[in-house]
Amino acid sequence: MIENSSISRVVAEYSRQLGEGDLDALGRLFDAAAPRMTRYAETLTRNREDAEDSLQAAMMRISQSPIRLAMADHPWAYFLKIVRNEALRILSRRRPTQSLSEATRAWQFDDPEAEREESRRQVRSALSGLPAEQAEVVVLKVWENMTFLEISVVLGESPNTAASRYRYALAKLSRILQPVADEVYHA
């Protein structure tokens, strides 16, 4: 692997060669920069395959217009920018509603959204521990905001049966989730 101080010079040299029409320099550029570029793209995409796709897309862009890289004042920085743009493009296609800042927020400690997601995961896990008929009533009542009468129509049971399943489920969920509630309260 090329040292950090010389990668700039190596990329500049291969860029110059590309600008002079030496298309074999594209392969040499890839060989010299691929490990670094993949690692960089992976910090953005949080996924090795997406990172590799980002690098491949960047190489395609360079191959289509090698003179742009050759004419850049700082070819290494320009190359990094191309890889970054391709990584962000892939991220936007994979997770259209999640921006880079939203993706990186999950890496931070004390992130309220990450904590909410962990809480949701724990609730889903607790729900999966309930008998199916009780879990179903909880989902319909809490997440779908249905009345016991509406739930009884869905289930083909009486409203009293739906209500009693709900009460049993809440009692079980309370026991299962009490340690989580204690942890949140004491944090």
Buried (B, 14 or more C-beta within 10 A) or exposed (E): EBEEEEBBEBBBBBBBBBBEEEEEBBEBBBEBBBEBBBEBBBEBBEBEEBBBBBBBBBBEBBBEEBEBBBEBEEBBEBBBEBBBBBBBEBBEEEEEEEEBEEBEBEEEEEBEEBEEEEBEEBBEEBBEEBEEBBBBBBBBBBEEEBEBEBBBEEBEBEBEBBBBBBEBBBEBBEEBBEEBEEEEEEE
